[in-house]
Amino acid sequence: MELDEGYKAMLMSLQIATVCGYLLGSIPFGLVLTRMAGLGDIRKIGSGNIGATNVLRTGRKGLAFLTLIGDAGKGAFAALLFTHLSGVEQGIFAGGAAVIGHMFPVWLRFKGGKGVATTLGTLAAVNWVMGLCAALTWLVMALIFRISSLSALIAMIAAPLAAFFIANDPGAGWLGVFLAVIVWAAHHANIGRLLRGEEPKIGQKKKQPEEDSPATEN
C-alpha cells in the first residue's frame, strides 16, 4: 500500500526537523566558550560536564550565563525555526531532538549535559505557558532549597501539568512528559545523592571531579 504524497512529505519534514534539531542541540556551548576564554577543556573541571552549572565552577559567571543562554537558545531556536518553516509538529520534533543532541552530542562522542537548560528553552518555544511555569518552578524551588537538581526535577514535573491543565495543549504536554522522563533518567545519580542527603547546593564546589556521576548540570 503506497503512502500518499502528502503523508510522505510530512514524514520527510519530520525527519529533517529531527536531524537538524539534533545537530543544533549538539553544539557544546560550554566547551566552546571556556576554550575561547582560555580555560581549557571544561570536561576536566569540576564534574566534567559541559553545562552552565559546571562552567560556573570556573568562577566565570559571565561565561556560565552565556552557556545557559546558548544551551536554552538552541532548543528554542530549533523549535521556533521548524514551527515557522513547517508546522507545530515539526517544531516539537526539532525541539525534542535538540535536547537529545545536548545530552548525546555527536561531536563529543555522545557524552553531553543533563539537558535542563535546553529543555527549558524548548518548552518555552513550544508553549510559553509551559515554559514559564517550568522556569518559575525552578526559580522558586532553587530559592527555597538551594539545590539545582531538585529544582530541575520538580520543574520537569510542573511543565507537562501546566501544558495539559492550564494551556490545554496536549501536544506540548506530551513533549513535556517525554523530556521529563529523559531529564529524570539523566539525573539518576543526583537522585541517589538527594536521597542520601549528599547533593551539593547551588554555589557549593565539588571536592573533586566525579566522571561517573556528575553533579547537576544543564
C-alpha positions, 0 to 999 in steps of 0.5 A: 500500500503506497503512502500518499504524497502528502503523508510522505512529505510530512514524514520527510519534514519530520525527519529533517526537523529531527536531524537538524534539531539534533545537530543544533542541540549538539553544539557544546556551548560550554566547551566552546566558550571556556576554550575561547576564554582560555580555560581549557577543556571544561570536561576536566573541571569540576564534574566534567560536564559541559553545562552552565552549572559546571562552567560556573565552577570556573568562577566565570559567571559571565561565561556560565550565563552565556552557556545557559543562554546558548544551551536554552537558545538552541532548543528554542531556536530549533523549535521556533525555526521548524514551527515557522518553516513547517508546522507545530509538529515539526517544531516539537520534533526539532525541539525534542531532538535538540535536547537529545543532541545536548545530552548525546552530542555527536561531536563529543562522542555522545557524552553531553549535559543533563539537558535542563537548560535546553529543555527549558528553552524548548518548552518555552518555544513550544508553549510559553505557558509551559515554559514559564511555569517550568522556569518559575518552578525552578526559580522558586524551588532553587530559592527555597532549597538551594539545590539545582537538581531538585529544582530541575526535577520538580520543574520537569514535573510542573511543565507537562501539568501546566501544558495539559491543565492550564494551556490545554495543549496536549501536544506540548504536554506530551513533549513535556512528559517525554523530556521529563522522563529523559531529564529524570533518567539523566539525573539518576545519580543526583537522585541517589545523592538527594536521597542520601542527603549528599547533593551539593547546593547551588554555589557549593564546589565539588571536592573533586571531579566525579566522571561517573556521576556528575553533579547537576548540570544543564 
